[in-house]
Amino acid sequence: MSRVLGKYVPAISLVVCTLLIWGAWSMTATQAPPPELAVKAPVAIVSQRPIRVGVTPEPQASVAIEISEPFHVTAVGSPKVLLKAPRLARTTVTATPRGLKIGKHELSVTRLEIVADKTPAVWIEGHQYRGRMRLFRASGGKVLAVNVLPLEEYVASVIDSEMPGDFPDEARKAQAIVARTYAIYQMQQAGRDAPLDLYASTRSQKYLGFQYRDGSRLLAGESVASRRIAAETRGQVCTYQGQVFCTYYCAVCGGGTVKGTEVFSDAAAPLAVVKCDWCKEANLYRWTAQVAKRDAQADIAPLLGRDGKKPGTLKSVSVVRAKGAGSLSEFDLKSDRQTVRVSGAELRQALAGRGLYSPRFTVEDQGNTWRISGRGHGHGVGLCQWGARGLALSGKTSEQILAYYYPGMQLTTLKSPGAAPPVKR
């Protein structure tokens, strides 16, 4: 979340951010101290199932795999054992015309499930995961890997993957609750027949698994502390008018959050504009970047060349002012041929790799370069992770933190935390 993405959100658009202009905060922004949060009685759940997490960002030509415990392989949904072994040394999974190939073993099925006697056991691309692993033959002769595991085990890893371990417990409890709610919302949007519910990257929310390799180092993806936080908040989710909603969140809001509907089509009412004075200690509360005009010209050419037009030479960039706090701003890109209006998110995406951490920035022409001054890290919607830290340090509880960033929500405890109340579609 940071970092954060309806049915894939749209999952693809979770990484898409929006512009909130300087000086746009007004009296419409919430500034009152965090209120007490209403806690509802447990909600009965009809069914539950494990969560399915895509651990390869896209289908790959090959996927590195290693299995450290005895295991067997079946077709997804079938009890018939296709392959059994005490372990599997590091090898690759590739697609074949008839199915999938694991190392030297060719299997004539397009959807495999690996079940180890003990977990965690399966390594995929340098990450070890709890639960089961599914491998799908995707279009184009590629392979998709999906980790299937209990929701609460997933949440325990997301806590550490998304928020530093030295943040206060109350901030990390809030993170656990929004991560669980976000996951359940995505599970219900995906439906049972989809291959996956969400992704392990910031395309959805970050999930590092049980442990992972970083060069020669072996690093933990979860911890005793994160498992404790998951257990202490077990089954707790955010609801609004009896419905689970998508709890988008960001790393640093930079002084105030963005109205959810300005960014996401499925944003619920609690994703409101909230003034935030609690994330000032974050390194990316304010940031600057220098972009050479010659680089900007090349990067922005596709935007200037929309609808088959010749892009021409970029002359100037000017911001179109937003009308109020939490609303979006746009930029006018003027070339010697035409003027094109784009969102801050589009401009940031065009300048990917140039040091822009959010789509909320201004541009100053300095001759041969642009000086870009921005605020925050991420799209700015919902809970601010560094703001949650600041509120926790001031003595606020996780419930109060949630009430602050999602005004009007209620905290609900699920009787069966693997599923959720119905989602309003």
C-alpha positions in Angstrom: 0.0 0.0 0.0 3.1 1.7 0.5 2.4 1.3 -1.4 -0.8 0.2 -1.8 -4.4 -1.2 -5.5 -11.4 -3.0 -7.0 -11.0 -6.1 -9.1 -7.3 -5.6 -9.4 -8.2 -2.1 -9.0 -8.4 -1.8 -9.9 -5.3 -3.7 -8.9 -3.3 -2.1 -11.7 -4.3 1.3 -10.7 -3.2 1.0 -7.0 0.2 2.3 -8.0 -1.4 5.1 -9.9 -1.3 8.3 -7.8 -2.8 11.8 -8.1 -1.8 15.4 -7.6 -2.7 17.5 -4.6 -1.5 21.0 -5.1 0.5 23.2 -2.7 -1.6 25.3 -0.5 -4.8 23.5 -1.3 -5.6 22.7 2.3 -8.7 24.5 3.5 -11.2 24.5 6.3 -12.8 21.5 4.7 -10.0 19.3 5.8 -10.4 17.4 9.1 -8.2 18.6 11.9 -10.1 17.6 15.1 -8.3 15.1 17.4 -9.0 11.4 16.5 -12.4 10.4 17.8 -13.2 7.2 19.6 -14.1 4.4 17.2 -17.3 2.5 17.4 -16.7 -1.2 17.7 -19.4 -3.5 16.4 -20.2 -7.0 17.6 -18.8 -9.9 15.7 -20.3 -10.6 12.3 -21.3 -14.1 11.3 -19.5 -15.4 8.2 -21.0 -17.8 5.7 -17.8 -19.2 4.3 -14.0 -18.8 4.3 -11.1 -19.7 2.1 -7.3 -19.1 1.9 -6.0 -16.1 0.2 -4.3 -16.4 -3.2 -1.3 -14.1 -3.7 0.4 -13.7 -7.1 4.1 -13.8 -6.2 5.4 -13.2 -9.7 4.4 -9.6 -10.7 3.5 -10.8 -14.2 3.7 -14.2 -16.0 7.4 -15.1 -16.5 9.2 -17.0 -19.2 10.6 -19.1 -16.3 10.3 -19.1 -12.6 13.1 -20.1 -10.1 11.9 -22.7 -7.6 13.4 -24.7 -4.7 11.6 -26.9 -2.1 13.3 -27.7 1.2 10.8 -30.3 2.6 9.2 -33.4 1.3 6.4 -32.5 -1.1 3.9 -33.7 -3.6 2.4 -32.1 -6.7 -1.2 -32.4 -7.9 -3.4 -30.7 -10.5 -5.3 -27.8 -8.9 -8.5 -29.2 -7.6 -7.5 -32.9 -7.9 -6.3 -35.3 -5.2 -4.2 -37.4 -7.7 -0.5 -37.1 -7.0 1.5 -36.4 -10.1 4.9 -36.1 -8.6 6.4 -36.8 -5.1 9.9 -36.1 -3.8 11.8 -35.5 -0.5 13.0 -32.1 -1.7 13.8 -30.1 -4.9 17.2 -28.4 -5.5 17.1 -25.0 -7.1 15.7 -25.3 -10.7 13.2 -23.6 -13.0 9.6 -24.0 -13.9 8.8 -23.4 -17.6 5.7 -23.8 -19.8 5.5 -26.6 -22.5 3.0 -27.0 -25.3 1.1 -29.5 -23.1 1.6 -28.2 -19.6 4.4 -27.3 -17.2 7.9 -28.5 -16.6 9.6 -28.5 -13.2 13.3 -29.1 -13.7 13.4 -32.4 -15.6 9.8 -33.3 -14.7 7.3 -32.7 -17.5 3.6 -32.7 -16.4 0.7 -32.5 -18.8 -1.4 -30.2 -16.8 -1.7 -26.4 -17.0 -2.5 -25.7 -13.3 -0.3 -27.4 -10.6 -0.4 -27.2 -6.9 2.7 -28.0 -4.7 1.9 -29.2 -1.2 4.9 -29.6 1.3 4.7 -31.8 4.3 5.8 -28.8 6.4 5.7 -25.1 5.7 7.4 -22.8 5.0 9.2 -24.9 2.3 8.7 -23.6 -1.2 11.0 -20.9 -2.6 10.0 -18.8 -5.6 12.4 -16.3 -7.0 14.4 -16.1 -3.8 11.4 -15.8 -1.4 10.2 -18.6 0.8 6.5 -18.9 1.5 4.1 -20.5 3.9 1.2 -22.6 2.6 0.9 -24.0 -0.9 2.1 -22.9 -4.2 0.2 -23.0 -7.5 1.8 -22.7 -10.9 -0.2 -21.8 -13.9 0.7 -22.0 -17.6 -0.2 -18.5 -18.8 -0.7 -17.2 -22.4 2.5 -16.7 -24.4 4.2 -19.8 -23.0 4.8 -18.1 -19.6 4.4 -19.2 -16.0 2.5 -17.5 -13.1 3.2 -18.5 -9.4 0.4 -18.0 -6.8 0.9 -18.6 -3.1 -2.2 -20.0 -1.3 -2.2 -19.6 2.5 -4.4 -18.7 5.5 -5.3 -15.1 5.6 -3.8 -14.4 9.1 -0.4 -15.9 8.0 -0.5 -13.5 5.1 -1.3 -10.6 7.3 1.6 -11.4 9.6 4.0 -10.9 6.7 2.3 -7.8 5.3 2.7 -6.0 8.6 6.5 -6.3 8.4 6.6 -5.9 4.6 4.7 -2.7 4.7 5.7 -1.0 8.0 9.1 -0.8 9.8 9.4 -3.0 12.9 10.5 0.0 15.0 7.2 1.8 14.5 4.9 1.8 17.6 2.7 -1.2 18.2 -0.5 0.8 17.8 0.6 2.0 14.4 1.4 -1.6 13.4 -2.0 -2.8 14.7 -3.7 -0.2 12.5 -1.6 -1.4 9.6 -2.6 -5.0 10.3 -6.3 -4.1 10.3 -6.2 -2.1 7.1 -4.1 -4.8 5.4 -6.5 -7.5 6.4 -9.5 -5.4 5.3 -7.8 -4.6 1.9 -7.1 -8.3 1.4 -10.6 -9.4 2.2 -12.1 -6.8 -0.1 -9.8 -8.0 -3.0 -10.7 -11.6 -2.2 -14.4 -10.8 -2.6 -13.9 -8.8 -5.7 -11.9 -11.5 -7.4 -14.3 -14.4 -6.7 -13.6 -18.0 -6.3 -12.8 -18.8 -9.9 -10.0 -16.3 -10.4 -6.4 -17.6 -10.3 -5.5 -15.0 -7.7 -6.9 -12.3 -5.4 -4.0 -9.8 -5.3 -0.3 -9.4 -5.9 2.7 -9.5 -3.6 4.0 -6.2 -4.7 2.8 -2.6 -4.3 0.5 -3.2 -7.2 -1.6 -4.5 -4.3 0.2 -4.5 -1.0 3.7 -5.6 -0.2 4.1 -9.2 0.9 7.6 -10.6 1.3 6.7 -14.1 2.5 8.3 -15.9 5.3 11.9 -15.0 4.4 13.9 -13.9 1.4 17.4 -13.6 0.0 19.0 -10.3 -0.7 22.3 -11.1 -2.3 24.2 -13.1 0.3 21.9 -12.0 3.1 18.9 -14.0 4.3 16.2 -11.6 5.6 12.9 -12.2 7.5 9.6 -11.4 5.8 7.8 -11.7 9.1 8.8 -11.8 12.8 7.6 -12.8 16.2 6.4 -9.2 16.7 4.4 -9.2 13.4 2.8 -12.5 14.2 1.9 -11.2 17.7 0.3 -8.0 16.1 -1.6 -10.2 13.7 -2.9 -12.4 16.6 -3.9 -9.4 18.7 -6.0 -7.9 15.9 -7.2 -11.3 14.5 -10.3 -10.9 12.5 -10.6 -7.2 12.9 -11.6 -5.3 9.8 -12.9 -1.8 8.8 -16.5 -1.5 7.7 -18.8 1.3 6.6 -22.5 0.9 6.8 -22.0 -2.8 7.4 -19.8 -3.3 4.4 -16.1 -4.0 4.1 -14.5 -1.3 1.9 -11.2 -1.0 0.2 -8.8 0.5 2.8 -6.3 2.2 0.5 -3.2 3.6 2.3 0.0 5.4 1.5 3.5 5.7 3.0 3.5 9.5 3.5 0.6 11.9 2.8 2.8 15.0 3.0 0.4 17.0 5.1 -3.1 15.8 4.2 -4.8 13.0 2.4 -6.5 13.0 -1.0 -10.2 12.4 -1.5 -10.5 8.7 -2.4 -12.9 9.2 -5.4 -10.4 11.5 -7.0 -8.1 8.5 -7.4 -10.0 5.2 -7.2 -13.4 4.4 -8.7 -14.3 2.1 -5.9 -13.4 4.5 -3.0 -15.9 4.4 -0.1 -17.0 7.5 1.9 -14.4 7.0 4.7 -11.6 7.8 2.2 -12.1 11.4 2.9 -9.8 14.5 3.0 -8.0 14.5 6.4 -5.4 17.1 7.4 -2.3 15.3 8.7 0.4 17.0 10.8 1.8 13.6 12.0 4.1 12.6 9.2 6.5 15.6 9.2 9.4 13.4 10.4 9.3 11.3 7.2 12.2 11.8 4.9 9.8 12.2 2.0 7.4 14.6 3.7 9.0 17.1 1.2 11.4 16.2 -1.6 13.0 17.8 -4.7 14.2 16.4 -8.0 16.2 17.9 -10.9 15.2 16.8 -14.4 17.1 17.8 -17.5 14.8 19.3 -20.1 16.3 17.1 -22.8 15.3 14.0 -20.7 11.9 15.4 -20.0 11.3 16.1 -23.7 12.0 12.4 -24.6 9.9 11.2 -21.6 6.9 13.4 -22.4 6.9 12.9 -26.1 4.3 10.1 -25.9 1.9 12.4 -24.0 2.4 15.2 -26.5 1.9 12.8 -29.4 -1.5 11.6 -28.3 -4.0 10.7 -31.1 -1.2 10.3 -33.6 -0.1 13.9 -33.5 3.5 14.9 -33.9 4.8 15.8 -30.4 6.8 18.9 -31.3 9.2 20.6 -29.0 8.2 21.1 -25.4 8.0 24.7 -24.5 6.5 24.9 -21.0 4.7 23.1 -18.3 2.1 24.8 -16.1 -0.2 23.6 -13.3 -4.0 23.9 -13.5 -5.1 24.8 -10.0 -7.3 22.4 -8.0 -10.5 23.8 -6.6 -10.1 22.7 -3.0 -8.5 20.4 -0.5 -8.1 16.8 -1.6 -9.1 17.5 -5.2 -6.9 16.8 -8.2 -4.7 19.1 -10.3 -3.6 18.8 -13.8 -0.7 20.1 -15.9 -0.8 21.8 -19.3 2.1 20.6 -21.5 2.7 23.2 -24.2 4.8 22.4 -27.3 5.3 24.3 -30.5 2.4 22.3 -32.0 -0.2 21.9 -29.3 -1.1 22.0 -25.7 -2.0 18.8 -23.9 -3.6 18.6 -20.4 -2.4 15.6 -18.3 -2.9 14.6 -14.7 -0.1 14.6 -12.1 -0.2 10.8 -12.1 0.3 10.7 -15.9 3.2 13.2 -15.7 4.8 11.3 -12.9 4.5 8.0 -14.8 6.0 9.6 -17.9 9.0 10.8 -15.8 9.4 7.4 -14.1 12.9 6.9 -12.7 13.5 10.7 -12.4 13.0 10.8 -8.6 9.4 11.7 -8.3 7.9 10.0 -5.2 4.3 11.2 -5.6 2.2 12.9 -8.2 1.8 16.0 -5.9 4.4 18.4 -7.1 5.2 21.8 -8.7 7.6 22.4 -11.6 10.0 25.3 -11.7 11.8 26.1 -15.0 15.5 26.7 -14.4 16.8 27.0 -17.9 18.2 23.6 -18.9 16.5 21.8 -16.0 13.3 21.5 -14.2 13.3 21.7 -10.4 10.4 19.6 -9.2 9.3 20.1 -5.6 6.9 17.5 -4.2 5.3 16.2 -1.1 4.7 12.8 0.3 5.3 9.2 -1.0 2.5 7.4 -2.8 -1.1 8.3 -3.9 -2.0 10.0 -0.6 -5.4 8.2 -0.1 -6.4 6.7 3.3 -4.2 5.9 6.2 -0.8 7.6 6.2 1.7 5.1 7.5 4.1 7.8 8.9 1.1 9.7 10.2 0.0 6.6 12.0 3.4 6.4 13.6 3.1 10.0 14.7 -0.3 9.5 16.2 0.8 6.4 18.0 3.7 8.2 19.5 1.3 10.9 20.7 -0.6 8.2 22.6 -3.4 7.3 20.2 -4.6 3.8 19.9 -5.0 1.8 16.7 -8.7 2.3 16.9 -8.3 6.1 17.1 -5.8 6.1 14.3 -8.2 4.2 12.1 -11.1 6.6 13.0 -8.9 9.6 12.1 -7.9 8.4 8.6 -11.2 6.7 7.7 -13.9 9.0 9.2 -17.2 7.3 9.7 -15.9 3.7 9.6 -16.5 1.1 12.2 -14.2 -1.6 13.5 -15.8 -5.1 13.1 -14.5 -8.4 14.4 -15.2 -11.4 12.1 -16.2 -14.7 13.7 -14.4 -16.5 10.9 -11.4 -14.2 9.9 -10.8 -16.0 6.6 -13.9 -14.2 5.0 -15.9 -11.1 5.4 -19.4 -9.5 5.3 -20.8 -9.0 1.8 -19.2 -6.1 -0.2 -21.5 -3.6 -1.9 -20.8 -3.8 -5.6 
